[in-house]
Amino acid sequence: MQKKTISIIKAVFIGCACSAFMIACNNATDSAEKEPEKKETKEMKMAEAVIAGTKEDTTVTGTLQFDQEGDGKVNMKLEIVVPKLANKTVAVHIHESGDCGDAGKNAGGHWNPTNKQHGKWGSGEFHSGDIGNISLDGDGKGTLAMDTDLWSIGGDIQKDILGKAIIVHSGTDDYTSQPAGNAGTRIGCGTIAKK
């Protein structure tokens, strides 16, 4: 009788243990199914250029912010102030070298890794650095926002804007004169660097 009771208790114990094991396995499977898939996110890349004047008689200040997200497009936000040229238009370009020495002349020519003709951004042929004209208000302030997949922050040498210079010119880009649009002297300069 005692042996029979022990056998029954063992059977009940084994049955309970198996049930608990099965429930635990099911719960683990359910929680794995319910747990959302973790998507791989790419870190946003950022760069900046701080613009300063290159001429003693013309105050120029400004910043360009560049952000690159997972879609690969670079978003640019430009803010400049040139009080002396209030209510006028100035040209802004990316130049090939991030050296602002010798009143911006060390920045070289327009950044043109694809060997295109100078022109208006988004129309026919244009340099990768042909940002264009910025209208200044009564205080000499101007802004521009744009996004493009023709630039990158790091990576492909044909698209990488890091280490290039932003040049503010004293005049307006006519979009046709070669190689730089007859945009006037270099009155402001800044180097694009990773932020």
Contacts in CASP RR format, 6 or more apart in sequence:
PFRMAT RR
TARGET T0000
AUTHOR 0000-0000-0000
METHOD contacts of the structure
MODEL  1
MQKKTISIIKAVFIGCACSAFMIACNNATDSAEKEPEKKETKEMKMAEAV
IAGTKEDTTVTGTLQFDQEGDGKVNMKLEIVVPKLANKTVAVHIHESGDC
GDAGKNAGGHWNPTNKQHGKWGSGEFHSGDIGNISLDGDGKGTLAMDTDL
WSIGGDIQKDILGKAIIVHSGTDDYTSQPAGNAGTRIGCGTIAKK
42 69 0 8 1.000
42 70 0 8 1.000
44 67 0 8 1.000
44 68 0 8 1.000
44 69 0 8 1.000
44 70 0 8 1.000
45 67 0 8 1.000
45 68 0 8 1.000
45 153 0 8 1.000
45 154 0 8 1.000
45 194 0 8 1.000
46 65 0 8 1.000
46 66 0 8 1.000
46 67 0 8 1.000
46 68 0 8 1.000
46 153 0 8 1.000
46 194 0 8 1.000
46 195 0 8 1.000
47 65 0 8 1.000
47 66 0 8 1.000
47 153 0 8 1.000
47 161 0 8 1.000
47 162 0 8 1.000
47 192 0 8 1.000
47 193 0 8 1.000
47 194 0 8 1.000
47 195 0 8 1.000
48 63 0 8 1.000
48 64 0 8 1.000
48 65 0 8 1.000
48 66 0 8 1.000
48 192 0 8 1.000
48 193 0 8 1.000
48 195 0 8 1.000
49 63 0 8 1.000
49 64 0 8 1.000
49 165 0 8 1.000
49 166 0 8 1.000
49 190 0 8 1.000
49 191 0 8 1.000
49 192 0 8 1.000
49 193 0 8 1.000
50 62 0 8 1.000
50 63 0 8 1.000
50 190 0 8 1.000
51 60 0 8 1.000
51 61 0 8 1.000
51 62 0 8 1.000
51 63 0 8 1.000
51 64 0 8 1.000
51 80 0 8 1.000
51 166 0 8 1.000
51 168 0 8 1.000
51 188 0 8 1.000
51 189 0 8 1.000
51 190 0 8 1.000
52 60 0 8 1.000
52 61 0 8 1.000
52 100 0 8 1.000
52 188 0 8 1.000
52 189 0 8 1.000
52 190 0 8 1.000
53 59 0 8 1.000
53 60 0 8 1.000
53 61 0 8 1.000
53 168 0 8 1.000
53 187 0 8 1.000
53 188 0 8 1.000
53 189 0 8 1.000
54 60 0 8 1.000
54 100 0 8 1.000
54 101 0 8 1.000
54 103 0 8 1.000
54 104 0 8 1.000
54 186 0 8 1.000
54 187 0 8 1.000
54 188 0 8 1.000
54 189 0 8 1.000
55 103 0 8 1.000
55 185 0 8 1.000
55 187 0 8 1.000
55 188 0 8 1.000
57 84 0 8 1.000
58 82 0 8 1.000
58 84 0 8 1.000
58 85 0 8 1.000
58 170 0 8 1.000
58 187 0 8 1.000
59 81 0 8 1.000
59 82 0 8 1.000
59 83 0 8 1.000
59 84 0 8 1.000
60 80 0 8 1.000
60 81 0 8 1.000
60 82 0 8 1.000
60 168 0 8 1.000
60 187 0 8 1.000
60 188 0 8 1.000
61 80 0 8 1.000
61 81 0 8 1.000
62 78 0 8 1.000
62 79 0 8 1.000
62 80 0 8 1.000
62 81 0 8 1.000
63 78 0 8 1.000
63 79 0 8 1.000
64 76 0 8 1.000
64 77 0 8 1.000
64 78 0 8 1.000
64 79 0 8 1.000
64 166 0 8 1.000
64 192 0 8 1.000
65 76 0 8 1.000
65 77 0 8 1.000
65 195 0 8 1.000
66 74 0 8 1.000
66 75 0 8 1.000
66 76 0 8 1.000
66 151 0 8 1.000
66 153 0 8 1.000
66 161 0 8 1.000
66 192 0 8 1.000
67 74 0 8 1.000
67 75 0 8 1.000
68 74 0 8 1.000
68 75 0 8 1.000
68 152 0 8 1.000
68 153 0 8 1.000
69 75 0 8 1.000
72 149 0 8 1.000
72 152 0 8 1.000
73 147 0 8 1.000
73 148 0 8 1.000
73 149 0 8 1.000
74 147 0 8 1.000
74 148 0 8 1.000
74 149 0 8 1.000
74 151 0 8 1.000
74 152 0 8 1.000
74 153 0 8 1.000
74 161 0 8 1.000
75 145 0 8 1.000
75 146 0 8 1.000
75 147 0 8 1.000
76 131 0 8 1.000
76 144 0 8 1.000
76 145 0 8 1.000
76 146 0 8 1.000
76 147 0 8 1.000
76 148 0 8 1.000
76 151 0 8 1.000
77 143 0 8 1.000
77 144 0 8 1.000
77 145 0 8 1.000
78 92 0 8 1.000
78 131 0 8 1.000
78 134 0 8 1.000
78 142 0 8 1.000
78 143 0 8 1.000
78 144 0 8 1.000
78 145 0 8 1.000
79 141 0 8 1.000
79 142 0 8 1.000
79 143 0 8 1.000
80 90 0 8 1.000
80 92 0 8 1.000
80 134 0 8 1.000
80 136 0 8 1.000
80 141 0 8 1.000
80 142 0 8 1.000
80 143 0 8 1.000
80 168 0 8 1.000
81 139 0 8 1.000
81 140 0 8 1.000
81 141 0 8 1.000
81 142 0 8 1.000
82 90 0 8 1.000
82 136 0 8 1.000
82 140 0 8 1.000
82 168 0 8 1.000
82 187 0 8 1.000
83 139 0 8 1.000
83 140 0 8 1.000
85 136 0 8 1.000
85 140 0 8 1.000
85 170 0 8 1.000
86 136 0 8 1.000
86 137 0 8 1.000
86 138 0 8 1.000
86 139 0 8 1.000
86 140 0 8 1.000
87 136 0 8 1.000
87 137 0 8 1.000
87 138 0 8 1.000
87 140 0 8 1.000
88 136 0 8 1.000
88 171 0 8 1.000
89 133 0 8 1.000
89 134 0 8 1.000
89 135 0 8 1.000
89 136 0 8 1.000
89 171 0 8 1.000
89 172 0 8 1.000
90 133 0 8 1.000
90 134 0 8 1.000
90 136 0 8 1.000
90 168 0 8 1.000
90 169 0 8 1.000
90 170 0 8 1.000
90 171 0 8 1.000
90 172 0 8 1.000
90 187 0 8 1.000
91 131 0 8 1.000
91 132 0 8 1.000
91 133 0 8 1.000
91 134 0 8 1.000
91 168 0 8 1.000
91 169 0 8 1.000
91 171 0 8 1.000
91 172 0 8 1.000
91 173 0 8 1.000
91 181 0 8 1.000
91 183 0 8 1.000
91 184 0 8 1.000
92 131 0 8 1.000
92 132 0 8 1.000
92 133 0 8 1.000
92 134 0 8 1.000
92 144 0 8 1.000
92 166 0 8 1.000
92 167 0 8 1.000
92 168 0 8 1.000
92 169 0 8 1.000
93 110 0 8 1.000
93 111 0 8 1.000
93 127 0 8 1.000
93 129 0 8 1.000
93 130 0 8 1.000
93 131 0 8 1.000
93 132 0 8 1.000
93 166 0 8 1.000
93 167 0 8 1.000
93 169 0 8 1.000
93 173 0 8 1.000
93 180 0 8 1.000
93 183 0 8 1.000
94 110 0 8 1.000
94 111 0 8 1.000
94 128 0 8 1.000
94 129 0 8 1.000
94 131 0 8 1.000
94 161 0 8 1.000
94 164 0 8 1.000
94 165 0 8 1.000
94 166 0 8 1.000
94 167 0 8 1.000
94 192 0 8 1.000
95 107 0 8 1.000
95 108 0 8 1.000
95 109 0 8 1.000
95 110 0 8 1.000
95 111 0 8 1.000
95 129 0 8 1.000
95 164 0 8 1.000
95 165 0 8 1.000
95 166 0 8 1.000
95 167 0 8 1.000
96 107 0 8 1.000
96 108 0 8 1.000
96 109 0 8 1.000
96 110 0 8 1.000
96 111 0 8 1.000
96 112 0 8 1.000
96 164 0 8 1.000
96 165 0 8 1.000
97 106 0 8 1.000
97 107 0 8 1.000
97 108 0 8 1.000
97 163 0 8 1.000
97 164 0 8 1.000
97 165 0 8 1.000
98 106 0 8 1.000
98 107 0 8 1.000
98 163 0 8 1.000
98 164 0 8 1.000
98 165 0 8 1.000
98 190 0 8 1.000
98 191 0 8 1.000
98 192 0 8 1.000
99 106 0 8 1.000
99 107 0 8 1.000
99 165 0 8 1.000
99 191 0 8 1.000
100 106 0 8 1.000
100 107 0 8 1.000
100 165 0 8 1.000
100 188 0 8 1.000
100 189 0 8 1.000
100 190 0 8 1.000
100 191 0 8 1.000
101 107 0 8 1.000
101 189 0 8 1.000
103 186 0 8 1.000
104 165 0 8 1.000
104 167 0 8 1.000
104 186 0 8 1.000
104 188 0 8 1.000
104 189 0 8 1.000
105 186 0 8 1.000
107 165 0 8 1.000
107 167 0 8 1.000
107 186 0 8 1.000
107 189 0 8 1.000
108 165 0 8 1.000
109 179 0 8 1.000
109 180 0 8 1.000
110 118 0 8 1.000
110 127 0 8 1.000
110 129 0 8 1.000
110 130 0 8 1.000
110 179 0 8 1.000
110 180 0 8 1.000
111 127 0 8 1.000
111 128 0 8 1.000
111 129 0 8 1.000
111 161 0 8 1.000
111 164 0 8 1.000
112 118 0 8 1.000
112 127 0 8 1.000
112 128 0 8 1.000
112 129 0 8 1.000
113 128 0 8 1.000
113 157 0 8 1.000
113 158 0 8 1.000
113 159 0 8 1.000
114 127 0 8 1.000
114 128 0 8 1.000
114 158 0 8 1.000
116 125 0 8 1.000
116 126 0 8 1.000
116 127 0 8 1.000
116 128 0 8 1.000
117 125 0 8 1.000
117 126 0 8 1.000
117 178 0 8 1.000
118 126 0 8 1.000
118 127 0 8 1.000
118 130 0 8 1.000
118 175 0 8 1.000
118 176 0 8 1.000
118 177 0 8 1.000
118 178 0 8 1.000
118 179 0 8 1.000
118 180 0 8 1.000
118 181 0 8 1.000
119 125 0 8 1.000
119 126 0 8 1.000
119 127 0 8 1.000
119 130 0 8 1.000
119 173 0 8 1.000
119 175 0 8 1.000
119 176 0 8 1.000
119 181 0 8 1.000
120 126 0 8 1.000
120 130 0 8 1.000
120 132 0 8 1.000
120 173 0 8 1.000
120 175 0 8 1.000
121 130 0 8 1.000
121 131 0 8 1.000
121 132 0 8 1.000
121 146 0 8 1.000
123 175 0 8 1.000
128 150 0 8 1.000
128 151 0 8 1.000
128 159 0 8 1.000
129 164 0 8 1.000
130 173 0 8 1.000
131 144 0 8 1.000
131 146 0 8 1.000
132 173 0 8 1.000
132 175 0 8 1.000
133 172 0 8 1.000
133 173 0 8 1.000
134 142 0 8 1.000
134 143 0 8 1.000
134 144 0 8 1.000
135 142 0 8 1.000
136 142 0 8 1.000
150 159 0 8 1.000
151 159 0 8 1.000
151 160 0 8 1.000
151 161 0 8 1.000
152 159 0 8 1.000
152 160 0 8 1.000
152 161 0 8 1.000
153 160 0 8 1.000
153 161 0 8 1.000
153 162 0 8 1.000
153 194 0 8 1.000
154 160 0 8 1.000
154 161 0 8 1.000
154 162 0 8 1.000
154 194 0 8 1.000
161 192 0 8 1.000
162 192 0 8 1.000
162 193 0 8 1.000
162 194 0 8 1.000
163 191 0 8 1.000
163 192 0 8 1.000
163 193 0 8 1.000
164 191 0 8 1.000
164 192 0 8 1.000
165 189 0 8 1.000
165 190 0 8 1.000
165 191 0 8 1.000
165 192 0 8 1.000
166 189 0 8 1.000
166 190 0 8 1.000
166 191 0 8 1.000
166 192 0 8 1.000
167 186 0 8 1.000
167 188 0 8 1.000
167 189 0 8 1.000
167 190 0 8 1.000
168 186 0 8 1.000
168 187 0 8 1.000
168 188 0 8 1.000
168 189 0 8 1.000
169 183 0 8 1.000
169 184 0 8 1.000
169 185 0 8 1.000
169 186 0 8 1.000
169 187 0 8 1.000
170 183 0 8 1.000
170 184 0 8 1.000
170 185 0 8 1.000
170 186 0 8 1.000
170 187 0 8 1.000
171 183 0 8 1.000
171 184 0 8 1.000
172 183 0 8 1.000
173 180 0 8 1.000
173 181 0 8 1.000
173 182 0 8 1.000
173 183 0 8 1.000
174 181 0 8 1.000
174 182 0 8 1.000
174 183 0 8 1.000
175 181 0 8 1.000
END
